Each structure stands twice: as C-alpha cells, then as structure tokens.
Amino acid sequence: MSVAESGRRGYIFSDRTEELERHQAAVQEMKAELNQLQQLRNLDRSQQQRIEQLNELAVQRMDLFKQSIALYQRDRSTATMQTQNSITDYSVQLREQIQTLLVEIKKCRKSAATKLA
C-alpha cells in the first residue's frame, strides 16, 4: 500500500517511468493480497465485514491512484498540484482507515487461533 502511494507520488513529482512501474507492481500485489484475504475460510461475520470494508477502502484508494495518474498525464501544470495534494490527503486518510482495519483483522485472527489451540 505504501509502496503504491510512494510510486505514484514519485512518478508525479519526478516524471520517472520507473516510479510508475513500481506503483503499478505494488497495486497488483495489493490486489493479490486482497484476493487472498477474501478467500479465507472459517471467518465469523465480523471478520467478513472487516474484510469487505477493507476491500472497499482499498478499491477507493486504487481509484484515487488512477485519477491522480490520469490527471498528471493530462495536465502537468502547477495549477493541478492543488488537486494532486487533495488526492494525496484523501489517500492518506484512507490508508489510516485501512491500517486500523488490518490491525483489527490480525487481532481477531490471533484470538481465533488461540481459542482453537
């Protein structure tokens, strides 16, 4: 998640294609990890809800990444930097929500594993 964000910003601020490629690789990895989470079995209802929320937030964040890159590729003027900053601010808010959900999911998984032991 952080690598995708960093790659996006690196591309926008440096115009380096390697940064865009790093971003794209990180997004693909995020998608694979989300898919793995959705395939988990033996989840209770609250865990399923958290994973659904996580997926929704991650999709929103990836959509922001796409918007940001498309905007940069269309218009590289300094005037659009305010929009880029707003996108980054919202992306950071989403990241914080995602991190909170990940902590909750991990706690529930550990708790469930402890009960099974």
C-alpha positions as a Markdown table, in Angstrom:
| # | Residue | x | y | z |
|---|---|---|---|---|
| 1 | Met | 0.0 | 0.0 | 0.0 |
| 2 | Ser | 2.7 | 2.5 | 1.0 |
| 3 | Val | 4.9 | 1.4 | -2.0 |
| 4 | Ala | 2.0 | 2.1 | -4.4 |
| 5 | Glu | 1.5 | 5.6 | -2.9 |
| 6 | Ser | 5.2 | 6.3 | -2.9 |
| 7 | Gly | 5.5 | 5.2 | -6.5 |
| 8 | Arg | 2.5 | 7.3 | -7.5 |
| 9 | Arg | 4.0 | 10.4 | -5.9 |
| 10 | Gly | 7.5 | 9.7 | -7.2 |
| 11 | Tyr | 6.1 | 9.5 | -10.7 |
| 12 | Ile | 4.1 | 12.7 | -10.4 |
| 13 | Phe | 7.0 | 14.7 | -8.8 |
| 14 | Ser | 9.9 | 13.3 | -10.9 |
| 15 | Asp | 8.2 | 12.0 | -14.1 |
| 16 | Arg | 10.3 | 8.9 | -13.8 |
| 17 | Thr | 8.7 | 5.9 | -15.5 |
| 18 | Glu | 10.4 | 3.5 | -13.0 |
| 19 | Glu | 8.3 | 5.1 | -10.3 |
| 20 | Leu | 5.1 | 4.5 | -12.3 |
| 21 | Glu | 6.2 | 0.9 | -12.8 |
| 22 | Arg | 6.9 | 0.5 | -9.1 |
| 23 | His | 3.5 | 1.9 | -8.4 |
| 24 | Gln | 1.8 | -0.5 | -10.8 |
| 25 | Ala | 3.6 | -3.5 | -9.4 |
| 26 | Ala | 2.6 | -2.6 | -5.9 |
| 27 | Val | -1.1 | -2.2 | -7.0 |
| 28 | Gln | -1.0 | -5.6 | -8.5 |
| 29 | Glu | 0.4 | -7.0 | -5.3 |
| 30 | Met | -2.3 | -5.2 | -3.3 |
| 31 | Lys | -5.0 | -6.8 | -5.5 |
| 32 | Ala | -3.5 | -10.2 | -5.0 |
| 33 | Glu | -3.3 | -9.8 | -1.2 |
| 34 | Leu | -6.9 | -8.6 | -1.1 |
| 35 | Asn | -7.9 | -11.6 | -3.1 |
| 36 | Gln | -6.1 | -13.9 | -0.6 |
| 37 | Leu | -8.0 | -12.3 | 2.3 |
| 38 | Gln | -11.3 | -12.8 | 0.6 |
| 39 | Gln | -10.5 | -16.5 | 0.1 |
| 40 | Leu | -10.0 | -17.1 | 3.9 |
| 41 | Arg | -12.3 | -19.7 | 5.3 |
| 42 | Asn | -13.9 | -20.1 | 8.7 |
| 43 | Leu | -14.4 | -16.4 | 9.3 |
| 44 | Asp | -17.1 | -15.1 | 11.6 |
| 45 | Arg | -19.5 | -12.4 | 10.5 |
| 46 | Ser | -17.5 | -9.5 | 12.0 |
| 47 | Gln | -14.3 | -10.7 | 10.3 |
| 48 | Gln | -16.1 | -11.0 | 7.0 |
| 49 | Gln | -17.4 | -7.4 | 7.4 |
| 50 | Arg | -14.0 | -6.1 | 8.2 |
| 51 | Ile | -12.6 | -7.7 | 5.1 |
| 52 | Glu | -15.4 | -6.3 | 3.0 |
| 53 | Gln | -14.7 | -2.8 | 4.4 |
| 54 | Leu | -11.0 | -3.3 | 3.8 |
| 55 | Asn | -11.7 | -4.2 | 0.2 |
| 56 | Glu | -14.0 | -1.2 | -0.3 |
| 57 | Leu | -11.4 | 1.2 | 1.1 |
| 58 | Ala | -8.6 | -0.3 | -0.9 |
| 59 | Val | -10.7 | -0.1 | -4.1 |
| 60 | Gln | -11.4 | 3.6 | -3.3 |
| 61 | Arg | -7.7 | 4.2 | -2.8 |
| 62 | Met | -6.7 | 2.5 | -6.0 |
| 63 | Asp | -9.3 | 4.6 | -7.8 |
| 64 | Leu | -7.7 | 7.7 | -6.4 |
| 65 | Phe | -4.3 | 6.5 | -7.6 |
| 66 | Lys | -5.8 | 6.1 | -11.1 |
| 67 | Gln | -7.4 | 9.6 | -11.0 |
| 68 | Ser | -4.1 | 11.1 | -9.9 |
| 69 | Ile | -2.0 | 9.5 | -12.6 |
| 70 | Ala | -4.6 | 10.3 | -15.3 |
| 71 | Leu | -4.7 | 13.9 | -14.1 |
| 72 | Tyr | -0.9 | 14.1 | -14.2 |
| 73 | Gln | -0.8 | 12.6 | -17.7 |
| 74 | Arg | -3.4 | 15.1 | -18.9 |
| 75 | Asp | -2.3 | 18.2 | -17.2 |
| 76 | Arg | 1.1 | 18.8 | -15.7 |
| 77 | Ser | 0.5 | 22.4 | -14.8 |
| 78 | Thr | 1.2 | 23.8 | -11.4 |
| 79 | Ala | -2.5 | 24.6 | -11.0 |
| 80 | Thr | -3.3 | 20.9 | -10.9 |
| 81 | Met | -0.9 | 20.4 | -8.0 |
| 82 | Gln | -3.6 | 21.6 | -5.6 |
| 83 | Thr | -5.8 | 18.8 | -6.8 |
| 84 | Gln | -2.9 | 16.3 | -6.5 |
| 85 | Asn | -2.4 | 17.4 | -2.9 |
| 86 | Ser | -6.1 | 16.9 | -2.2 |
| 87 | Ile | -5.9 | 13.4 | -3.7 |
| 88 | Thr | -2.9 | 12.7 | -1.6 |
| 89 | Asp | -4.6 | 13.9 | 1.6 |
| 90 | Tyr | -7.6 | 11.8 | 1.0 |
| 91 | Ser | -5.4 | 8.8 | 0.1 |
| 92 | Val | -3.6 | 9.2 | 3.5 |
| 93 | Gln | -7.0 | 9.2 | 5.3 |
| 94 | Leu | -8.0 | 6.0 | 3.5 |
| 95 | Arg | -4.6 | 4.5 | 4.4 |
| 96 | Glu | -5.2 | 5.2 | 8.1 |
| 97 | Gln | -8.6 | 3.6 | 8.0 |
| 98 | Ile | -7.1 | 0.6 | 6.1 |
| 99 | Gln | -4.3 | 0.2 | 8.7 |
| 100 | Thr | -6.8 | 0.3 | 11.5 |
| 101 | Leu | -8.9 | -2.5 | 9.9 |
| 102 | Leu | -5.8 | -4.6 | 9.3 |
| 103 | Val | -4.9 | -4.4 | 13.0 |
| 104 | Glu | -8.4 | -5.4 | 13.9 |
| 105 | Ile | -8.4 | -8.3 | 11.4 |
| 106 | Lys | -5.0 | -9.5 | 12.8 |
| 107 | Lys | -6.2 | -9.3 | 16.4 |
| 108 | Cys | -9.3 | -11.4 | 15.5 |
| 109 | Arg | -7.2 | -14.0 | 13.7 |
| 110 | Lys | -4.9 | -14.3 | 16.6 |
| 111 | Ser | -7.8 | -14.5 | 19.0 |
| 112 | Ala | -9.4 | -17.2 | 16.9 |
| 113 | Ala | -6.2 | -19.2 | 16.6 |
| 114 | Thr | -5.7 | -19.0 | 20.4 |
| 115 | Lys | -9.2 | -20.4 | 21.0 |
| 116 | Leu | -8.5 | -23.3 | 18.6 |
| 117 | Ala | -5.3 | -24.2 | 20.4 |
